[in-house]
Amino acid sequence: MNEGDYDDSRLRDFQAGHTRGFSRRDLLMLSAAIGVGATALPEPATATALPEPASTAGNAPASTAANAPTSPAANAPANTAANAPAFAAGPIVKPLPPELFTVFGTNAETRWSALKDQGYYVPIDRFFVRNHTSTPIIDPATWSLEVSGSGLRGEGAQFSLRDLKRLPSETRAVAVECAGNGRSYYTRQQGQTVSGTAWGLGAVGVARWRGVRLSTVLRRAGLSRHAVDVQPTGLDANFVSGGVDLGPVRRPFPIRKALDDVLLAYEMNDEPLPPDHGAPLRVLVPGWIGIASIKWVGRIEVSAEPLFSPWNTQFYRLFGEGYPVDGLPFDRQVIKSAFELDPGATFPAGVRTRLTGRSWSANGPIRKVEVSTDSGASWRRARPYGATPGGVWQRWELDWTPAAGEHVLLARATDVHGGTQPDTARHNTLGYLFDAVVKVPVTAR
């Protein structure tokens, strides 16, 4: 159930040669290509077993090193003729006006000023976009979901969108957040070098999602008691990094998580799921980093052996000084706060204004938010307001009458488990999980 524990366990399986989906040779090729440390590769030993729930108890057979594919793309499922997508002229389909987004190639970050007075849920027209390649355009009438693998009884099943909509549905508030959200502040605020998209704090959004529980679909497909891992695969174009074709985006998670709270969503904010956000169907994995919530899903593999992919070997691990050579597994997302304004905003001097913002934590609801308008010399408790469906994030406000001049605003949150934003985030070379209090310069004149 815990992302960090699962990742660490699967790393040990990978080191022992007992995982399928990404070979040891591929890892070395990718490490050399993108310039990060390779995972330590000792001689094969014993696979690491994960605890399993009573509903799936059983011993999963371990794979052997000989079963590892010779290239990342070799193990990736090809698009079927029915699911073969078209691609738009640009990497993102929806309009990206500069007052709503900061664009980074295939990615678009929400401007926090665009969320002021927008309610609890982020409207679709300003919800951030994280793409590895371009948004595919998939015909929902011909699309189908394949559920297959050694963790099922029999040969698996195919589900059309109509089939899925006939199953019991569930509507839930869920946050999606890129693991690199806040990455630019390692450099801007802490003077540290990182690689990757230079997100501010806008690579996060909360929406009202409707769909069917993954557990319902897996049981309809014939879930076996030997199931260990579940891996959704997207229908977007293969991702190439450092000249290495990694195949379509995919990332496994344990059967226990799949049976708990994972949703297959076909609606977003009471509208059909839009192309940029995963149409016709996307996965939502609450509390885990955004890459786990695969978009444009076309196949779900249910495996009776541990699975691994490039997206939990090199791209989503913590590397750098103070970390193990093979990287530190992710745990949950971290705690953050953001003002609903742009850095450098100007206020009228001597006039009372209302500062607003949002705070969130993957570890639970927010208990309190404190705001400083004088670079941290003093702090005041912000007023929470509004409903909090699902306890995903908390909106807050504070009245302030600024004197003329330059000011630095700070906001720090504490969740119900006592987790509080630190003054400094622990650096890692790929710039993930920035959680420090962010300094927001503004001017009053």
Residue pairs with C-beta under 8 A, 6 or more apart in sequence:
1 254
1 256
1 257
1 260
2 331
2 332
3 253
3 287
3 288
3 289
3 292
3 329
3 330
3 331
3 332
4 329
4 330
4 331
4 332
5 329
6 50
6 253
6 254
6 257
6 329
7 312
7 317
7 329
7 330
8 329
9 48
9 50
10 19
10 48
10 229
10 252
10 306
10 307
10 308
10 312
11 39
11 326
11 327
11 329
12 48
13 19
13 47
13 48
13 306
13 308
14 22
14 24
14 39
14 306
14 308
14 313
15 39
15 40
15 41
15 42
15 45
15 326
16 42
16 44
16 45
16 46
16 47
16 48
17 24
17 44
17 64
17 65
17 68
18 44
18 46
18 47
18 48
18 62
18 63
18 64
18 65
18 305
18 306
19 63
19 68
19 305
19 306
19 307
19 308
20 63
20 67
20 68
20 69
20 75
20 303
20 305
20 306
20 307
20 308
21 69
21 75
21 231
21 250
21 252
21 307
21 308
21 309
22 68
22 69
22 72
22 75
22 308
22 309
22 310
22 313
23 68
23 69
23 70
23 71
23 72
24 41
24 65
24 68
25 68
25 70
26 69
26 70
26 71
26 72
26 244
26 310
27 38
27 39
27 41
27 313
27 314
28 38
28 41
29 244
30 72
30 241
30 242
30 244
30 246
30 310
30 313
30 314
31 37
31 38
31 39
31 314
32 38
32 242
33 241
33 242
33 243
33 244
34 241
34 242
34 314
35 242
36 314
36 319
36 429
36 430
37 319
37 325
37 326
37 327
38 326
39 313
39 314
39 326
39 327
40 325
40 326
44 65
47 62
47 306
49 59
49 60
50 228
50 254
50 256
51 256
52 58
52 228
52 255
52 256
53 255
53 256
53 259
55 225
55 259
56 223
56 224
56 225
56 226
56 227
56 255
56 256
56 259
57 225
58 224
58 225
58 226
59 226
60 151
60 226
60 227
60 228
60 304
60 305
60 306
61 226
61 304
61 305
62 305
62 306
63 305
63 306
69 75
71 245
72 244
72 245
72 246
72 247
72 309
72 310
73 238
73 245
73 246
73 247
74 247
75 247
76 233
76 238
76 246
76 247
76 248
76 250
77 146
77 233
77 248
77 298
77 299
77 301
79 85
79 235
79 298
80 144
80 146
80 298
82 142
82 143
82 144
83 138
83 142
83 143
83 144
83 235
83 298
85 136
85 137
85 138
85 235
85 236
85 296
86 136
86 137
86 138
87 134
87 135
87 136
87 137
87 237
88 134
88 135
88 137
88 275
90 134
91 105
91 106
91 131
91 133
91 134
91 135
92 103
92 106
92 108
92 129
92 131
92 134
92 135
92 276
93 135
93 137
93 274
93 275
93 276
94 124
94 125
94 129
94 274
94 275
94 276
95 125
96 103
96 108
99 111
99 113
99 114
100 110
100 111
100 114
100 125
100 126
101 108
101 109
101 110
101 111
101 114
101 126
101 128
102 108
102 109
102 111
102 200
102 202
103 109
104 197
104 198
104 199
105 197
106 129
106 131
106 132
106 133
106 134
107 128
107 129
107 130
107 131
107 197
107 199
107 203
108 128
108 129
109 128
109 199
109 200
109 202
109 203
110 122
110 126
110 127
110 128
110 202
110 203
110 204
110 205
111 126
111 202
111 342
112 200
112 201
112 202
112 338
112 339
112 340
112 341
112 342
112 357
113 340
113 341
113 342
113 345
114 126
115 122
115 126
115 340
115 358
116 340
116 341
116 356
118 126
119 386
120 173
120 206
120 386
120 387
120 388
120 389
120 393
120 395
121 173
121 206
121 207
121 208
121 269
122 205
122 206
122 207
123 269
124 207
124 268
124 269
124 271
124 274
124 277
127 205
127 207
127 268
127 277
128 178
128 202
128 203
128 204
128 205
129 135
129 276
129 277
130 178
130 203
130 290
131 236
131 276
132 236
132 239
132 249
133 236
133 237
133 238
133 239
134 236
134 237
135 236
135 275
135 276
136 235
136 236
136 237
136 275
136 296
137 275
138 235
138 275
138 279
138 280
138 296
140 161
140 272
140 279
140 280
141 161
143 160
143 161
143 280
143 281
143 298
144 158
144 159
144 160
144 161
144 298
145 158
145 159
145 160
145 164
145 217
145 264
145 281
145 297
145 298
145 299
145 300
146 156
146 157
146 158
146 298
146 299
146 300
147 156
147 157
147 158
147 159
147 217
147 218
147 221
147 299
147 300
147 302
148 155
148 156
148 157
148 221
148 299
148 300
148 301
148 302
149 156
149 300
149 301
149 302
149 303
149 304
150 224
150 226
150 302
150 303
150 304
150 305
151 223
151 224
151 226
151 227
151 228
151 229
151 230
151 255
151 302
151 303
151 304
152 218
152 221
152 222
152 223
152 224
152 227
152 302
153 222
153 223
153 224
154 222
156 221
156 222
156 302
157 220
157 221
157 222
159 217
159 220
161 266
161 280
161 281
164 211
164 212
164 217
164 264
164 266
164 281
165 212
165 266
167 212
167 216
167 217
167 220
168 212
168 213
168 216
169 210
169 211
169 212
170 210
170 211
170 212
170 213
170 263
171 208
171 209
171 210
171 267
172 208
172 209
172 210
172 263
172 284
172 286
172 390
173 206
173 207
173 208
173 209
173 389
173 390
173 392
174 206
174 207
174 209
174 263
174 284
174 286
174 390
174 392
175 204
175 205
175 206
175 286
175 360
175 362
175 392
175 393
176 204
176 205
176 206
176 207
176 284
176 290
176 293
177 203
177 204
177 205
177 289
177 290
177 333
177 362
178 197
178 199
178 203
178 204
178 289
178 290
178 291
179 289
179 290
179 291
179 316
179 330
179 333
179 432
179 433
180 196
180 197
180 199
180 203
180 430
180 431
180 432
181 199
181 201
181 202
181 203
181 204
181 336
181 434
182 199
182 200
182 201
182 203
182 336
182 425
182 434
182 435
182 438
183 194
183 196
183 197
183 198
183 199
183 431
183 432
183 434
184 198
184 199
184 200
185 200
185 425
185 434
185 436
185 438
186 192
186 193
186 194
186 425
186 427
186 431
186 434
187 193
187 194
187 198
189 436
189 438
189 439
190 424
190 425
190 427
190 436
192 427
193 429
194 427
194 428
194 429
194 430
194 431
195 429
195 430
195 431
196 430
196 431
197 203
200 343
201 336
201 338
201 438
202 338
203 290
204 336
204 360
206 360
206 392
206 393
207 268
207 269
208 268
208 269
208 270
208 389
209 263
209 265
209 267
209 268
209 284
210 265
210 266
210 267
210 268
210 270
211 263
211 264
211 265
211 266
211 267
211 281
211 284
212 263
212 264
212 266
213 262
213 263
213 264
214 230
214 258
214 259
214 262
214 263
214 264
214 283
214 300
215 258
215 259
215 260
215 262
217 264
217 300
218 227
218 230
218 258
218 259
218 300
218 302
221 302
223 302
224 302
224 304
226 304
227 255
227 302
227 303
227 304
228 254
228 255
228 303
228 304
228 305
228 306
228 307
229 252
229 253
229 254
229 255
229 302
229 303
229 305
229 306
229 307
230 252
230 253
230 254
230 255
230 257
230 258
230 262
230 300
230 301
230 302
230 303
231 250
231 251
231 252
231 253
231 300
231 301
231 303
231 307
231 309
232 250
232 251
232 283
232 294
232 297
232 299
232 300
232 301
233 248
233 249
233 250
233 294
233 297
233 298
233 299
233 300
233 301
234 248
234 249
234 250
234 294
234 295
234 296
234 297
234 298
235 248
235 296
235 297
235 298
236 248
236 249
236 295
236 296
237 248
238 245
238 246
238 247
238 248
239 245
239 246
239 247
239 248
239 249
240 246
241 310
246 310
249 291
249 294
249 295
249 311
250 294
250 309
250 311
251 291
251 292
251 294
251 309
251 311
251 312
251 316
252 303
252 307
252 308
252 309
252 312
253 262
253 285
253 288
253 292
255 302
257 285
257 288
261 286
261 287
262 283
262 284
262 285
262 286
263 283
263 284
263 286
264 281
264 282
264 283
264 284
264 297
265 273
265 278
265 281
265 282
265 283
265 284
266 272
266 273
266 279
266 280
266 281
267 273
268 274
268 277
272 279
273 279
273 280
273 281
273 282
277 295
278 294
278 295
278 296
278 297
279 296
280 296
281 296
281 297
282 293
282 294
282 295
282 296
282 297
283 292
283 293
283 294
283 295
283 297
284 293
285 292
285 293
287 332
287 333
287 362
288 332
288 333
288 362
289 316
289 330
289 333
289 432
291 311
291 315
291 316
301 307
314 327
315 430
316 330
316 432
317 326
317 327
317 328
317 329
317 330
317 430
318 327
318 328
318 329
318 330
318 428
318 430
318 432
318 433
319 327
319 328
319 428
319 429
319 430
320 427
320 428
320 429
320 430
321 427
322 426
323 428
328 428
330 432
330 433
332 362
332 363
333 361
333 362
333 433
334 361
334 362
334 433
334 434
334 435
335 359
335 360
335 361
335 362
335 363
335 413
335 414
335 415
335 419
335 420
335 421
335 435
336 359
336 360
336 361
336 413
336 421
336 434
336 435
337 357
337 358
337 359
337 369
337 411
337 412
337 413
337 421
337 437
337 438
338 357
338 358
338 359
338 411
338 438
339 355
339 356
339 357
339 409
339 411
339 440
340 356
340 357
340 358
341 355
341 440
341 442
343 440
343 441
343 442
344 441
344 442
344 443
345 442
345 443
346 442
346 443
346 444
346 445
347 353
347 402
347 442
347 443
347 444
348 444
348 445
349 402
349 403
349 404
349 405
349 444
349 445
350 401
350 402
350 403
350 404
350 444
351 401
351 402
352 399
352 400
352 401
353 399
353 400
353 401
353 402
354 397
354 398
354 399
354 400
355 371
355 373
355 382
355 397
355 398
355 399
355 400
355 409
356 395
356 396
356 397
357 369
357 371
357 382
357 395
357 396
357 397
357 411
358 393
358 394
358 395
358 396
359 366
359 369
359 393
359 394
359 396
359 411
359 413
360 366
360 392
360 393
360 394
360 413
361 413
361 415
361 419
363 415
363 417
363 419
364 391
364 415
364 416
364 417
365 388
365 391
365 394
365 415
365 416
366 384
366 393
366 394
366 413
366 414
366 415
366 416
367 414
367 415
367 416
368 381
368 382
368 413
368 414
369 381
369 382
369 384
369 394
369 396
369 411
369 412
369 413
369 414
370 379
370 380
370 381
370 382
370 411
370 412
370 413
370 414
371 379
371 380
371 381
371 382
371 396
371 398
371 409
371 410
371 411
372 378
372 379
372 380
372 409
372 410
372 411
373 380
373 400
373 402
373 407
373 409
374 407
374 408
375 407
375 408
375 410
375 439
376 408
376 410
376 437
379 412
380 398
382 396
382 397
382 398
382 411
383 396
383 397
383 398
384 394
384 395
384 396
385 395
385 396
385 397
386 395
388 394
388 395
394 413
396 411
402 442
402 444
403 444
404 444
404 445
405 443
405 444
406 441
406 442
406 443
407 441
407 442
407 443
407 444
408 439
408 440
408 441
408 442
409 439
409 440
409 441
409 442
410 437
410 438
410 439
410 440
411 437
411 438
412 420
412 421
412 437
413 420
413 421
414 420
414 421
421 435
421 436
421 437
422 435
422 436
422 437
423 436
423 437
424 436
425 433
425 434
425 435
425 436
